[in-house]
Amino acid sequence: MAKRFVWLLALTLLGGGVAGEPTPGCPADTLLVMGAAQYDGVPSPAFARRLDRAFELYEAGCAEKILVTGGKRPGDRFTEGEAGVRYLAARGVPETALLKETKSRSSLQNLRYSLPLVRGERVLIVTDDLHTYRTGFLAQELGLDATVTGVPTKGPRLPYLLREAASVTAYLLGRR
């Protein structure tokens, strides 16, 4: 367990995969975009960066489908999955290439609830660079055939890094 934590810290500090690097995992069957905040159907800046990266990969022929994940908080009119699908459709991705998962409220649920939609497929997960290790760890634990690519995190990195380290530690200790 200590070895995994040291790897988490090292990989997170190095930033994981970032946009602009060659993308391991291409080609894939499905691009899976990890959910993030949306505001009345409009993706937050962080969510838009993830969606834009998925759009770039889709346009480059990396995958034929994009699955956007994420539920909603009490009082929200839209889910993250719905907001992301609408955003990508507005950019020209055909509805037949778009899937959504709309029940999840956490990274683990994003992946767990997506399993029935991608079982047996090669998946390329798109998330923030500081979230790549935890996402990859969870995907492996769930048995997904997945690779993870990250988009650059904007804003303060240390609080994000600490949250990621705490989350993985909680998973390793069986508390999530």
Secondary structure, DSSP 8 states (H G I E B T S, - for coil): -HHHHHHHHHHHHHTSS-TTS--TT-S-SEEEE----EETTEE-HHHHHHHHHHHHHHHTTS-SEEEEE----TT-SS-HHHHHHHHHHHTT--GGGEEEE-S--SHHHHHHHHHHHHTTSEEEEEEEGGGHHHHHHHHHHHT-EEEEEEE---S-HHHHHHHHHHHHHHHHTT--
